[in-house]
Amino acid sequence: MATTFAQSLRALEADRPRRTTMGLFVLALLLGGFCAWFFAAEVTVHETSDAARIEVSQAAHAIDAPVAARVASVHLALGRDVAAGDILVELDAEAEQRRLAQEEARLVSFQPELDALARELASLEGSLASEQQATRAALDQARARHAEALAGSTQAEDEAVRADRLAREGAIADAERRRARAAADGRRAAAQSASLEASRLAASHRAHDLELGARAESLRRSIASLEGERRVAVAAAGVLRQEIARRTVRAAVAGRIVEDAIVRPGEFVKEGQRLGRILPPGHLRASAEFMPQAALGRVREGQPARLRLDGFPWSQYGVVPAVVSAVGGELRDGKVRVELELAPLPGSRIPLQHGLPGSVEVDVERATPAELVFRASGRALGRPALVPAQGHDS
């Protein structure tokens, strides 16, 4: 037995160098493989966002109360399909409708009065035109009589002067001279009378024309005033109609009601209060919010991505492939918005619909493990050291 044990020990001692060499060789192979993988192999680098969801390409349209008023009727119902222009909510507009009825009654009363004034003005203008024509004729006749009387006066004066000369020469009797002088004086008085009559007639007609013109101008002012009041009433009625129309909340777009504030007739709503939302039809896409350092300069259009939905475990339902379609350039609430086009796999059991939340993983680049380790080390070394605050002795 002792001899057999000694032989086994000698055999083990002879095999030990060979096992050591083999172990070192295997270790060297493993180390070399690891180094080759560490420095040469490339792995996919992902950027992940837990704030992702599926949404329709068109934004949901908000339904807000345009004014503060009491609700008269409601036609909102979750899931209801509506067309653009459908009535959704009617707000109380009784006071505005009463005022509109008053303005419309005023508008009706304006026209008969305006028509009467227009007829009176037309008649007055017609009379004024006729009288002006008659006045011109009468003035022409008066001027003609004055001219005739003036011509007769001139002739009679010439005859009186000749009679005076002949009487001084003794060619005619003094009585004949006096008759010639009397005739000249009579003709002169007649000419003066004709001139005065023409002046009086012109002044009289001028005063009458001024009176008729003043009456016509007064009528025009009345018509203009009524026209102004009518325009004001038309504008007021238009404003009231617009106000009444504002109190009828209609669907601005076609789509489906996806939010309902549950307001009831008789309740009072404030101006701008949210009454619901309409989701227009459109193709589905995904949106996600990334931190700026993860997205800016790294997430770009065309990069592949995967969407995992919270309500559908990826181990059971799988993921939804996607492609980055747009990257926001401005921050919103400190995040960068990224939009992705969905490319669901055939036969997927995930019922895609608006509002499903989840997370998204975007393939941003490929890098070696060594590069990733160096980056992580650089970030760790680049962080400023936290200096503990020193307490003060009391």
TORVOMI-511785 format. One record per residue (C-alpha): residue in one letter; x, y, z. Coordinates in nm, 2 decimals. Example, Ala and Ser with C-alpha at 12.3 -4.5 7.8 and 13.67 -1.06 7.14 Angstrom:
BEGIN
rec res: A&u: 1.23&v: -0.45&w: 0.78
rec res: S&u: 1.37&v: -0.11&w: 0.71
# end
This chain:
BEGIN
rec res: M&u: 0.00&v: 0.00&w: 0.00
rec res: A&u: 0.29&v: 0.24&w: 0.09
rec res: T&u: 0.46&v: 0.17&w: -0.24
rec res: T&u: 0.14&v: 0.24&w: -0.44
rec res: F&u: 0.08&v: 0.57&w: -0.27
rec res: A&u: 0.44&v: 0.69&w: -0.34
rec res: Q&u: 0.40&v: 0.60&w: -0.70
rec res: S&u: 0.07&v: 0.81&w: -0.73
rec res: L&u: 0.25&v: 1.11&w: -0.57
rec res: R&u: 0.53&v: 1.09&w: -0.81
rec res: A&u: 0.28&v: 1.07&w: -1.11
rec res: L&u: 0.09&v: 1.38&w: -0.98
rec res: E&u: 0.42&v: 1.58&w: -0.95
rec res: A&u: 0.51&v: 1.49&w: -1.30
rec res: D&u: 0.16&v: 1.61&w: -1.44
rec res: R&u: 0.16&v: 1.94&w: -1.24
rec res: P&u: 0.38&v: 2.15&w: -1.48
rec res: R&u: 0.16&v: 2.04&w: -1.77
rec res: R&u: -0.16&v: 2.14&w: -1.60
rec res: T&u: -0.01&v: 2.48&w: -1.50
rec res: T&u: 0.10&v: 2.54&w: -1.86
rec res: M&u: -0.25&v: 2.45&w: -1.99
rec res: G&u: -0.42&v: 2.68&w: -1.74
rec res: L&u: -0.19&v: 2.97&w: -1.83
rec res: F&u: -0.26&v: 2.91&w: -2.19
rec res: V&u: -0.64&v: 2.91&w: -2.14
rec res: L&u: -0.61&v: 3.22&w: -1.92
rec res: A&u: -0.41&v: 3.39&w: -2.19
rec res: L&u: -0.67&v: 3.30&w: -2.45
rec res: L&u: -0.95&v: 3.43&w: -2.24
rec res: L&u: -0.76&v: 3.75&w: -2.16
rec res: G&u: -0.67&v: 3.80&w: -2.53
rec res: G&u: -1.03&v: 3.74&w: -2.63
rec res: F&u: -1.15&v: 3.98&w: -2.37
rec res: C&u: -0.90&v: 4.24&w: -2.48
rec res: A&u: -1.00&v: 4.19&w: -2.85
rec res: W&u: -1.37&v: 4.23&w: -2.75
rec res: F&u: -1.29&v: 4.53&w: -2.52
rec res: F&u: -1.10&v: 4.73&w: -2.78
rec res: A&u: -1.23&v: 4.60&w: -3.11
rec res: A&u: -1.59&v: 4.49&w: -3.08
rec res: E&u: -1.87&v: 4.74&w: -3.12
rec res: V&u: -2.19&v: 4.75&w: -2.92
rec res: T&u: -2.50&v: 4.96&w: -2.97
rec res: V&u: -2.54&v: 5.27&w: -2.75
rec res: H&u: -2.89&v: 5.36&w: -2.65
rec res: E&u: -3.06&v: 5.67&w: -2.51
rec res: T&u: -3.38&v: 5.60&w: -2.32
rec res: S&u: -3.68&v: 5.81&w: -2.22
rec res: D&u: -3.94&v: 5.69&w: -1.98
rec res: A&u: -4.17&v: 5.98&w: -2.08
rec res: A&u: -4.31&v: 5.85&w: -2.41
rec res: R&u: -4.65&v: 5.80&w: -2.54
rec res: I&u: -4.85&v: 5.72&w: -2.86
rec res: E&u: -5.04&v: 6.02&w: -3.01
rec res: V&u: -5.22&v: 6.12&w: -3.32
rec res: S&u: -5.02&v: 6.32&w: -3.57
rec res: Q&u: -5.26&v: 6.61&w: -3.53
rec res: A&u: -5.28&v: 6.78&w: -3.19
rec res: A&u: -5.60&v: 6.75&w: -2.99
rec res: H&u: -5.83&v: 7.06&w: -3.02
rec res: A&u: -5.93&v: 7.21&w: -2.69
rec res: I&u: -6.30&v: 7.31&w: -2.63
rec res: D&u: -6.30&v: 7.61&w: -2.41
rec res: A&u: -6.58&v: 7.84&w: -2.29
rec res: P&u: -6.56&v: 8.16&w: -2.49
rec res: V&u: -6.74&v: 8.37&w: -2.22
rec res: A&u: -6.85&v: 8.34&w: -1.87
rec res: A&u: -7.22&v: 8.24&w: -1.87
rec res: R&u: -7.47&v: 7.98&w: -1.76
rec res: V&u: -7.49&v: 7.66&w: -1.96
rec res: A&u: -7.81&v: 7.62&w: -2.15
rec res: S&u: -7.76&v: 7.28&w: -2.32
rec res: V&u: -7.47&v: 7.03&w: -2.36
rec res: H&u: -7.41&v: 6.79&w: -2.65
rec res: L&u: -7.07&v: 6.65&w: -2.53
rec res: A&u: -7.03&v: 6.28&w: -2.49
rec res: L&u: -6.70&v: 6.08&w: -2.46
rec res: G&u: -6.63&v: 5.89&w: -2.78
rec res: R&u: -6.88&v: 6.08&w: -2.99
rec res: D&u: -6.77&v: 6.15&w: -3.34
rec res: V&u: -6.83&v: 6.51&w: -3.45
rec res: A&u: -6.80&v: 6.70&w: -3.77
rec res: A&u: -6.67&v: 7.06&w: -3.80
rec res: G&u: -6.95&v: 7.30&w: -3.71
rec res: D&u: -7.15&v: 7.06&w: -3.49
rec res: I&u: -7.30&v: 7.23&w: -3.18
rec res: L&u: -7.13&v: 7.10&w: -2.86
rec res: V&u: -7.24&v: 7.34&w: -2.59
rec res: E&u: -7.50&v: 7.62&w: -2.59
rec res: L&u: -7.45&v: 7.90&w: -2.33
rec res: D&u: -7.73&v: 8.13&w: -2.21
rec res: A&u: -7.79&v: 8.43&w: -2.45
rec res: E&u: -8.13&v: 8.54&w: -2.35
rec res: A&u: -8.02&v: 8.90&w: -2.25
rec res: E&u: -7.83&v: 8.94&w: -2.58
rec res: Q&u: -8.13&v: 8.81&w: -2.78
rec res: R&u: -8.36&v: 9.07&w: -2.61
rec res: R&u: -8.12&v: 9.35&w: -2.69
rec res: L&u: -8.09&v: 9.22&w: -3.05
rec res: A&u: -8.47&v: 9.23&w: -3.08
rec res: Q&u: -8.47&v: 9.59&w: -2.97
rec res: E&u: -8.20&v: 9.69&w: -3.21
rec res: E&u: -8.38&v: 9.51&w: -3.50
rec res: A&u: -8.71&v: 9.69&w: -3.41
rec res: R&u: -8.52&v: 10.02&w: -3.42
rec res: L&u: -8.38&v: 9.94&w: -3.76
rec res: V&u: -8.73&v: 9.86&w: -3.89
rec res: S&u: -8.85&v: 10.20&w: -3.76
rec res: F&u: -8.57&v: 10.40&w: -3.93
rec res: Q&u: -8.67&v: 10.32&w: -4.29
rec res: P&u: -9.02&v: 10.48&w: -4.30
rec res: E&u: -8.89&v: 10.80&w: -4.14
rec res: L&u: -8.60&v: 10.81&w: -4.38
rec res: D&u: -8.83&v: 10.76&w: -4.68
rec res: A&u: -9.06&v: 11.04&w: -4.56
rec res: L&u: -8.77&v: 11.28&w: -4.52
rec res: A&u: -8.63&v: 11.18&w: -4.86
rec res: R&u: -8.97&v: 11.25&w: -5.02
rec res: E&u: -9.00&v: 11.58&w: -4.85
rec res: L&u: -8.65&v: 11.68&w: -4.95
rec res: A&u: -8.71&v: 11.57&w: -5.31
rec res: S&u: -9.03&v: 11.78&w: -5.32
rec res: L&u: -8.86&v: 12.08&w: -5.17
rec res: E&u: -8.57&v: 12.06&w: -5.41
rec res: G&u: -8.82&v: 12.03&w: -5.70
rec res: S&u: -9.01&v: 12.34&w: -5.58
rec res: L&u: -8.68&v: 12.52&w: -5.53
rec res: A&u: -8.58&v: 12.44&w: -5.89
rec res: S&u: -8.92&v: 12.55&w: -6.03
rec res: E&u: -8.92&v: 12.88&w: -5.83
rec res: Q&u: -8.56&v: 12.96&w: -5.93
rec res: Q&u: -8.66&v: 12.92&w: -6.29
rec res: A&u: -8.97&v: 13.14&w: -6.24
rec res: T&u: -8.75&v: 13.39&w: -6.05
rec res: R&u: -8.51&v: 13.41&w: -6.34
rec res: A&u: -8.79&v: 13.48&w: -6.58
rec res: A&u: -8.95&v: 13.75&w: -6.35
rec res: L&u: -8.61&v: 13.92&w: -6.30
rec res: D&u: -8.55&v: 13.91&w: -6.67
rec res: Q&u: -8.88&v: 14.09&w: -6.73
rec res: A&u: -8.82&v: 14.34&w: -6.46
rec res: R&u: -8.47&v: 14.42&w: -6.60
rec res: A&u: -8.63&v: 14.45&w: -6.94
rec res: R&u: -8.89&v: 14.70&w: -6.81
rec res: H&u: -8.61&v: 14.89&w: -6.64
rec res: A&u: -8.41&v: 14.90&w: -6.95
rec res: E&u: -8.71&v: 15.02&w: -7.15
rec res: A&u: -8.79&v: 15.29&w: -6.89
rec res: L&u: -8.43&v: 15.40&w: -6.88
rec res: A&u: -8.42&v: 15.43&w: -7.26
rec res: G&u: -8.74&v: 15.63&w: -7.26
rec res: S&u: -8.61&v: 15.85&w: -6.98
rec res: T&u: -8.29&v: 15.92&w: -7.18
rec res: Q&u: -8.49&v: 16.02&w: -7.49
rec res: A&u: -8.73&v: 16.24&w: -7.28
rec res: E&u: -8.43&v: 16.41&w: -7.12
rec res: D&u: -8.28&v: 16.48&w: -7.46
rec res: E&u: -8.60&v: 16.63&w: -7.58
rec res: A&u: -8.63&v: 16.84&w: -7.27
rec res: V&u: -8.28&v: 16.98&w: -7.32
rec res: R&u: -8.36&v: 17.06&w: -7.69
rec res: A&u: -8.69&v: 17.23&w: -7.58
rec res: D&u: -8.49&v: 17.44&w: -7.33
rec res: R&u: -8.26&v: 17.56&w: -7.60
rec res: L&u: -8.54&v: 17.63&w: -7.85
rec res: A&u: -8.73&v: 17.82&w: -7.58
rec res: R&u: -8.42&v: 18.04&w: -7.51
rec res: E&u: -8.40&v: 18.11&w: -7.88
rec res: G&u: -8.77&v: 18.20&w: -7.89
rec res: A&u: -8.85&v: 17.92&w: -8.14
rec res: I&u: -9.11&v: 17.76&w: -7.91
rec res: A&u: -9.34&v: 17.87&w: -7.64
rec res: D&u: -9.24&v: 17.83&w: -7.27
rec res: A&u: -9.54&v: 17.61&w: -7.21
rec res: E&u: -9.41&v: 17.36&w: -7.46
rec res: R&u: -9.07&v: 17.37&w: -7.29
rec res: R&u: -9.24&v: 17.29&w: -6.95
rec res: R&u: -9.43&v: 17.00&w: -7.11
rec res: A&u: -9.11&v: 16.85&w: -7.24
rec res: R&u: -8.94&v: 16.89&w: -6.90
rec res: A&u: -9.24&v: 16.73&w: -6.72
rec res: A&u: -9.23&v: 16.44&w: -6.96
rec res: A&u: -8.86&v: 16.39&w: -6.90
rec res: D&u: -8.91&v: 16.40&w: -6.52
rec res: G&u: -9.19&v: 16.14&w: -6.55
rec res: R&u: -8.98&v: 15.91&w: -6.76
rec res: R&u: -8.69&v: 15.94&w: -6.51
rec res: A&u: -8.92&v: 15.85&w: -6.22
rec res: A&u: -9.06&v: 15.55&w: -6.42
rec res: A&u: -8.70&v: 15.43&w: -6.48
rec res: Q&u: -8.61&v: 15.47&w: -6.11
rec res: S&u: -8.93&v: 15.28&w: -6.02
rec res: A&u: -8.85&v: 15.00&w: -6.26
rec res: S&u: -8.50&v: 14.98&w: -6.11
rec res: L&u: -8.63&v: 14.96&w: -5.76
rec res: E&u: -8.89&v: 14.70&w: -5.86
rec res: A&u: -8.62&v: 14.48&w: -6.01
rec res: S&u: -8.40&v: 14.51&w: -5.70
rec res: R&u: -8.69&v: 14.44&w: -5.47
rec res: L&u: -8.79&v: 14.14&w: -5.68
rec res: A&u: -8.43&v: 14.00&w: -5.68
rec res: A&u: -8.40&v: 14.05&w: -5.30
rec res: S&u: -8.74&v: 13.89&w: -5.24
rec res: H&u: -8.65&v: 13.58&w: -5.44
rec res: R&u: -8.31&v: 13.56&w: -5.29
rec res: A&u: -8.46&v: 13.56&w: -4.94
rec res: H&u: -8.71&v: 13.29&w: -5.05
rec res: D&u: -8.43&v: 13.08&w: -5.20
rec res: L&u: -8.23&v: 13.11&w: -4.88
rec res: E&u: -8.53&v: 13.00&w: -4.68
rec res: L&u: -8.60&v: 12.70&w: -4.90
rec res: G&u: -8.22&v: 12.62&w: -4.90
rec res: A&u: -8.22&v: 12.63&w: -4.52
rec res: R&u: -8.52&v: 12.40&w: -4.50
rec res: A&u: -8.35&v: 12.16&w: -4.75
rec res: E&u: -8.03&v: 12.17&w: -4.55
rec res: S&u: -8.22&v: 12.10&w: -4.23
rec res: L&u: -8.38&v: 11.80&w: -4.40
rec res: R&u: -8.04&v: 11.67&w: -4.52
rec res: R&u: -7.91&v: 11.70&w: -4.16
rec res: S&u: -8.20&v: 11.51&w: -4.03
rec res: I&u: -8.15&v: 11.24&w: -4.29
rec res: A&u: -7.78&v: 11.22&w: -4.21
rec res: S&u: -7.85&v: 11.20&w: -3.84
rec res: L&u: -8.10&v: 10.92&w: -3.89
rec res: E&u: -7.85&v: 10.74&w: -4.12
rec res: G&u: -7.59&v: 10.77&w: -3.85
rec res: E&u: -7.82&v: 10.63&w: -3.59
rec res: R&u: -7.91&v: 10.35&w: -3.83
rec res: R&u: -7.55&v: 10.26&w: -3.89
rec res: V&u: -7.49&v: 10.26&w: -3.51
rec res: A&u: -7.79&v: 10.03&w: -3.47
rec res: V&u: -7.67&v: 9.80&w: -3.75
rec res: A&u: -7.32&v: 9.78&w: -3.59
rec res: A&u: -7.48&v: 9.71&w: -3.25
rec res: A&u: -7.70&v: 9.44&w: -3.39
rec res: G&u: -7.39&v: 9.29&w: -3.56
rec res: V&u: -7.20&v: 9.28&w: -3.23
rec res: L&u: -7.50&v: 9.12&w: -3.06
rec res: R&u: -7.53&v: 8.86&w: -3.33
rec res: Q&u: -7.16&v: 8.79&w: -3.29
rec res: E&u: -7.19&v: 8.76&w: -2.92
rec res: I&u: -7.49&v: 8.53&w: -2.95
rec res: A&u: -7.29&v: 8.32&w: -3.20
rec res: R&u: -6.99&v: 8.30&w: -2.95
rec res: R&u: -7.23&v: 8.15&w: -2.69
rec res: T&u: -7.29&v: 7.86&w: -2.92
rec res: V&u: -6.97&v: 7.64&w: -2.89
rec res: R&u: -6.92&v: 7.45&w: -3.21
rec res: A&u: -6.66&v: 7.19&w: -3.31
rec res: A&u: -6.38&v: 7.36&w: -3.49
rec res: V&u: -6.25&v: 7.04&w: -3.64
rec res: A&u: -6.39&v: 6.69&w: -3.72
rec res: G&u: -6.28&v: 6.41&w: -3.49
rec res: R&u: -6.37&v: 6.23&w: -3.17
rec res: I&u: -6.44&v: 6.37&w: -2.82
rec res: V&u: -6.17&v: 6.23&w: -2.60
rec res: E&u: -6.22&v: 6.46&w: -2.29
rec res: D&u: -6.54&v: 6.58&w: -2.13
rec res: A&u: -6.55&v: 6.82&w: -1.83
rec res: I&u: -6.91&v: 6.70&w: -1.74
rec res: V&u: -7.09&v: 7.03&w: -1.73
rec res: R&u: -7.47&v: 7.03&w: -1.69
rec res: P&u: -7.74&v: 7.27&w: -1.80
rec res: G&u: -7.78&v: 7.54&w: -1.54
rec res: E&u: -7.42&v: 7.54&w: -1.42
rec res: F&u: -7.21&v: 7.85&w: -1.46
rec res: V&u: -6.88&v: 7.83&w: -1.65
rec res: K&u: -6.59&v: 8.08&w: -1.65
rec res: E&u: -6.44&v: 8.23&w: -1.95
rec res: G&u: -6.17&v: 8.00&w: -2.09
rec res: Q&u: -6.28&v: 7.70&w: -1.88
rec res: R&u: -6.19&v: 7.37&w: -2.04
rec res: L&u: -6.51&v: 7.19&w: -2.16
rec res: G&u: -6.35&v: 6.90&w: -2.35
rec res: R&u: -6.11&v: 6.80&w: -2.63
rec res: I&u: -6.16&v: 6.68&w: -2.98
rec res: L&u: -5.90&v: 6.44&w: -3.13
rec res: P&u: -5.88&v: 6.48&w: -3.51
rec res: P&u: -5.83&v: 6.18&w: -3.72
rec res: G&u: -5.47&v: 6.11&w: -3.83
rec res: H&u: -5.19&v: 5.85&w: -3.83
rec res: L&u: -5.04&v: 5.74&w: -3.50
rec res: R&u: -4.69&v: 5.83&w: -3.40
rec res: A&u: -4.49&v: 5.83&w: -3.08
rec res: S&u: -4.34&v: 6.13&w: -2.89
rec res: A&u: -4.09&v: 6.12&w: -2.61
rec res: E&u: -3.92&v: 6.38&w: -2.38
rec res: F&u: -3.54&v: 6.34&w: -2.34
rec res: M&u: -3.30&v: 6.52&w: -2.12
rec res: P&u: -3.09&v: 6.78&w: -2.32
rec res: Q&u: -2.76&v: 6.61&w: -2.27
rec res: A&u: -2.90&v: 6.28&w: -2.39
rec res: A&u: -3.08&v: 6.41&w: -2.70
rec res: L&u: -2.91&v: 6.72&w: -2.84
rec res: G&u: -2.64&v: 6.62&w: -3.09
rec res: R&u: -2.70&v: 6.25&w: -3.03
rec res: V&u: -3.06&v: 6.17&w: -3.12
rec res: R&u: -3.11&v: 6.24&w: -3.49
rec res: E&u: -3.36&v: 6.17&w: -3.77
rec res: G&u: -3.36&v: 5.83&w: -3.91
rec res: Q&u: -3.22&v: 5.65&w: -3.61
rec res: P&u: -3.40&v: 5.32&w: -3.52
rec res: A&u: -3.58&v: 5.29&w: -3.19
rec res: R&u: -3.80&v: 5.06&w: -2.99
rec res: L&u: -4.12&v: 5.15&w: -2.80
rec res: R&u: -4.22&v: 4.96&w: -2.49
rec res: L&u: -4.57&v: 5.03&w: -2.37
rec res: D&u: -4.65&v: 5.03&w: -2.00
rec res: G&u: -4.98&v: 4.84&w: -2.03
rec res: F&u: -4.83&v: 4.56&w: -2.25
rec res: P&u: -4.52&v: 4.39&w: -2.10
rec res: W&u: -4.26&v: 4.36&w: -2.37
rec res: S&u: -4.17&v: 4.01&w: -2.26
rec res: Q&u: -4.52&v: 3.90&w: -2.35
rec res: Y&u: -4.63&v: 4.14&w: -2.63
rec res: G&u: -4.29&v: 4.25&w: -2.76
rec res: V&u: -4.19&v: 4.60&w: -2.86
rec res: V&u: -4.30&v: 4.84&w: -3.13
rec res: P&u: -4.02&v: 4.93&w: -3.38
rec res: A&u: -4.00&v: 5.30&w: -3.46
rec res: V&u: -3.78&v: 5.55&w: -3.64
rec res: V&u: -3.69&v: 5.90&w: -3.52
rec res: S&u: -3.87&v: 6.15&w: -3.75
rec res: A&u: -3.80&v: 6.48&w: -3.58
rec res: V&u: -3.60&v: 6.63&w: -3.29
rec res: G&u: -3.69&v: 6.95&w: -3.12
rec res: G&u: -3.43&v: 7.23&w: -3.11
rec res: E&u: -3.58&v: 7.42&w: -2.82
rec res: L&u: -3.63&v: 7.30&w: -2.46
rec res: R&u: -3.98&v: 7.27&w: -2.32
rec res: D&u: -4.00&v: 7.23&w: -1.94
rec res: G&u: -3.63&v: 7.15&w: -1.95
rec res: K&u: -3.68&v: 6.86&w: -2.19
rec res: V&u: -3.62&v: 6.80&w: -2.57
rec res: R&u: -3.92&v: 6.66&w: -2.76
rec res: V&u: -3.85&v: 6.38&w: -3.00
rec res: E&u: -4.11&v: 6.24&w: -3.25
rec res: L&u: -4.10&v: 5.89&w: -3.39
rec res: E&u: -4.28&v: 5.72&w: -3.67
rec res: L&u: -4.41&v: 5.37&w: -3.57
rec res: A&u: -4.35&v: 5.06&w: -3.78
rec res: P&u: -4.55&v: 4.79&w: -3.60
rec res: L&u: -4.46&v: 4.43&w: -3.68
rec res: P&u: -4.72&v: 4.22&w: -3.87
rec res: G&u: -4.93&v: 4.02&w: -3.63
rec res: S&u: -4.85&v: 4.24&w: -3.33
rec res: R&u: -5.11&v: 4.20&w: -3.05
rec res: I&u: -5.07&v: 4.55&w: -2.92
rec res: P&u: -5.38&v: 4.76&w: -3.00
rec res: L&u: -5.21&v: 5.09&w: -3.08
rec res: Q&u: -5.42&v: 5.39&w: -2.99
rec res: H&u: -5.38&v: 5.76&w: -2.89
rec res: G&u: -5.25&v: 5.81&w: -2.53
rec res: L&u: -5.08&v: 5.48&w: -2.46
rec res: P&u: -4.78&v: 5.56&w: -2.23
rec res: G&u: -4.45&v: 5.38&w: -2.23
rec res: S&u: -4.07&v: 5.42&w: -2.27
rec res: V&u: -3.86&v: 5.45&w: -2.58
rec res: E&u: -3.50&v: 5.34&w: -2.66
rec res: V&u: -3.31&v: 5.50&w: -2.94
rec res: D&u: -3.00&v: 5.36&w: -3.10
rec res: V&u: -2.77&v: 5.66&w: -3.12
rec res: E&u: -2.44&v: 5.51&w: -3.21
rec res: R&u: -2.20&v: 5.21&w: -3.20
rec res: A&u: -1.89&v: 5.22&w: -2.98
rec res: T&u: -1.63&v: 4.98&w: -2.83
rec res: P&u: -1.66&v: 4.89&w: -2.46
rec res: A&u: -1.32&v: 5.06&w: -2.41
rec res: E&u: -1.47&v: 5.39&w: -2.55
rec res: L&u: -1.77&v: 5.35&w: -2.32
rec res: V&u: -1.54&v: 5.29&w: -2.01
rec res: F&u: -1.32&v: 5.59&w: -2.10
rec res: R&u: -1.63&v: 5.81&w: -2.14
rec res: A&u: -1.77&v: 5.70&w: -1.81
rec res: S&u: -1.43&v: 5.76&w: -1.64
rec res: G&u: -1.40&v: 6.11&w: -1.81
rec res: R&u: -1.75&v: 6.20&w: -1.68
rec res: A&u: -1.67&v: 6.08&w: -1.33
rec res: L&u: -1.34&v: 6.27&w: -1.32
rec res: G&u: -1.49&v: 6.58&w: -1.47
rec res: R&u: -1.75&v: 6.61&w: -1.19
rec res: P&u: -1.66&v: 6.88&w: -0.94
rec res: A&u: -1.57&v: 6.73&w: -0.60
rec res: L&u: -1.83&v: 6.80&w: -0.33
rec res: V&u: -1.68&v: 6.99&w: -0.04
rec res: P&u: -1.86&v: 6.91&w: 0.29
rec res: A&u: -1.99&v: 7.21&w: 0.47
rec res: Q&u: -1.79&v: 7.30&w: 0.78
rec res: G&u: -1.99&v: 7.35&w: 1.09
rec res: H&u: -1.96&v: 7.64&w: 1.33
rec res: D&u: -1.90&v: 7.61&w: 1.69
rec res: S&u: -2.18&v: 7.75&w: 1.89
# end
